[in-house]
Amino acid sequence: MNKSEIIEALSKREDLTEKKASEIIKLVFDGFTEELKKGDRIEIRGFGSFVMRNYDAYTGRNPKTGKSIPVSPKKLPLFKVGKELREKVNKS
């Protein structure tokens, strides 16, 4: 399921226009993004949580040339599935 499919499902289920559903989804995603930028954790009970993970700089390798290249430190969001979702998925 992608973003446009979520918007479509929300608009049908809640009898909203696609524009209004799109605004709601954008608001939610923007809120998630802002919280992660601040380094905060997002937890949705029964679904899972998002946290930022910090990665140190390291020396990588260009797969085409084989040359070593420095890789800068970075932050990446990490999703950890919640217990209820994991159990529901494994039952089906």
DRENKOLMAR-261832 format. One record per residue (C-alpha): residue number from 1; x, y, z. Coordinates in Angstrom, 2 decimals. Layout:
<drendos>
<nr=NUM X=X Y=Y Z=Z> $
...
</drendos>
This chain:
<drendos>
<nr=1 X=0.00 Y=0.00 Z=0.00> $
<nr=2 X=1.42 Y=3.38 Z=-0.94> $
<nr=3 X=0.55 Y=6.93 Z=0.12> $
<nr=4 X=-2.07 Y=7.49 Z=-2.60> $
<nr=5 X=-3.78 Y=4.20 Z=-1.69> $
<nr=6 X=-3.90 Y=5.25 Z=1.97> $
<nr=7 X=-5.48 Y=8.56 Z=0.94> $
<nr=8 X=-8.03 Y=6.77 Z=-1.22> $
<nr=9 X=-8.91 Y=4.28 Z=1.55> $
<nr=10 X=-9.29 Y=7.09 Z=4.11> $
<nr=11 X=-11.50 Y=9.15 Z=1.81> $
<nr=12 X=-13.80 Y=6.19 Z=1.12> $
<nr=13 X=-13.97 Y=4.94 Z=4.70> $
<nr=14 X=-14.61 Y=8.34 Z=6.31> $
<nr=15 X=-16.61 Y=9.83 Z=3.41> $
<nr=16 X=-14.07 Y=12.60 Z=2.81> $
<nr=17 X=-12.94 Y=14.27 Z=-0.36> $
<nr=18 X=-9.59 Y=13.05 Z=-1.63> $
<nr=19 X=-8.19 Y=16.55 Z=-1.04> $
<nr=20 X=-9.23 Y=16.52 Z=2.64> $
<nr=21 X=-7.90 Y=12.96 Z=3.11> $
<nr=22 X=-4.63 Y=14.03 Z=1.48> $
<nr=23 X=-4.34 Y=16.98 Z=3.87> $
<nr=24 X=-4.86 Y=14.66 Z=6.86> $
<nr=25 X=-2.24 Y=12.16 Z=5.68> $
<nr=26 X=0.21 Y=14.99 Z=4.93> $
<nr=27 X=-0.36 Y=16.40 Z=8.42> $
<nr=28 X=0.35 Y=13.00 Z=10.01> $
<nr=29 X=3.47 Y=12.33 Z=7.92> $
<nr=30 X=4.78 Y=15.87 Z=8.48> $
<nr=31 X=4.25 Y=15.43 Z=12.22> $
<nr=32 X=6.18 Y=12.15 Z=12.18> $
<nr=33 X=9.00 Y=13.79 Z=10.22> $
<nr=34 X=9.27 Y=16.75 Z=12.60> $
<nr=35 X=9.37 Y=14.53 Z=15.68> $
<nr=36 X=12.07 Y=12.32 Z=14.18> $
<nr=37 X=14.11 Y=15.39 Z=13.17> $
<nr=38 X=14.04 Y=16.51 Z=16.80> $
<nr=39 X=15.27 Y=13.08 Z=17.83> $
<nr=40 X=11.99 Y=12.12 Z=19.50> $
<nr=41 X=10.51 Y=8.64 Z=19.42> $
<nr=42 X=7.11 Y=7.93 Z=17.84> $
<nr=43 X=5.09 Y=5.10 Z=19.34> $
<nr=44 X=1.79 Y=3.86 Z=17.97> $
<nr=45 X=0.43 Y=1.28 Z=20.40> $
<nr=46 X=-0.37 Y=-2.02 Z=18.75> $
<nr=47 X=1.48 Y=-1.06 Z=15.56> $
<nr=48 X=5.08 Y=-0.16 Z=16.30> $
<nr=49 X=7.56 Y=2.60 Z=16.98> $
<nr=50 X=9.94 Y=4.80 Z=15.04> $
<nr=51 X=13.28 Y=5.99 Z=16.40> $
<nr=52 X=16.30 Y=7.71 Z=14.91> $
<nr=53 X=19.46 Y=5.65 Z=14.82> $
<nr=54 X=22.83 Y=7.37 Z=14.55> $
<nr=55 X=25.52 Y=5.74 Z=12.43> $
<nr=56 X=29.18 Y=6.65 Z=12.74> $
<nr=57 X=31.42 Y=7.47 Z=9.78> $
<nr=58 X=33.16 Y=4.51 Z=8.18> $
<nr=59 X=35.16 Y=3.54 Z=5.12> $
<nr=60 X=33.00 Y=1.96 Z=2.43> $
<nr=61 X=33.78 Y=0.50 Z=-0.96> $
<nr=62 X=32.52 Y=1.58 Z=-4.37> $
<nr=63 X=31.10 Y=-1.65 Z=-5.86> $
<nr=64 X=31.90 Y=-0.60 Z=-9.44> $
<nr=65 X=35.50 Y=0.46 Z=-8.96> $
<nr=66 X=36.43 Y=-1.31 Z=-5.74> $
<nr=67 X=37.96 Y=1.90 Z=-4.39> $
<nr=68 X=37.62 Y=2.76 Z=-0.71> $
<nr=69 X=35.52 Y=5.83 Z=0.00> $
<nr=70 X=34.74 Y=7.66 Z=3.25> $
<nr=71 X=31.09 Y=7.53 Z=4.32> $
<nr=72 X=29.89 Y=10.42 Z=6.48> $
<nr=73 X=28.03 Y=9.87 Z=9.74> $
<nr=74 X=24.27 Y=9.76 Z=9.26> $
<nr=75 X=20.92 Y=9.38 Z=10.98> $
<nr=76 X=18.30 Y=6.98 Z=9.72> $
<nr=77 X=14.79 Y=6.26 Z=11.00> $
<nr=78 X=14.26 Y=2.74 Z=12.30> $
<nr=79 X=10.88 Y=1.03 Z=12.63> $
<nr=80 X=10.32 Y=-1.62 Z=15.26> $
<nr=81 X=7.12 Y=-3.62 Z=14.87> $
<nr=82 X=4.78 Y=-3.79 Z=17.87> $
<nr=83 X=3.83 Y=-7.04 Z=19.59> $
<nr=84 X=0.14 Y=-6.92 Z=18.56> $
<nr=85 X=0.91 Y=-6.31 Z=14.88> $
<nr=86 X=3.56 Y=-9.05 Z=14.86> $
<nr=87 X=1.09 Y=-11.52 Z=16.39> $
<nr=88 X=-1.70 Y=-10.59 Z=13.92> $
<nr=89 X=0.61 Y=-10.99 Z=10.94> $
<nr=90 X=1.94 Y=-14.34 Z=12.16> $
<nr=91 X=-1.56 Y=-15.74 Z=12.75> $
<nr=92 X=-2.62 Y=-15.27 Z=9.12> $
</drendos>
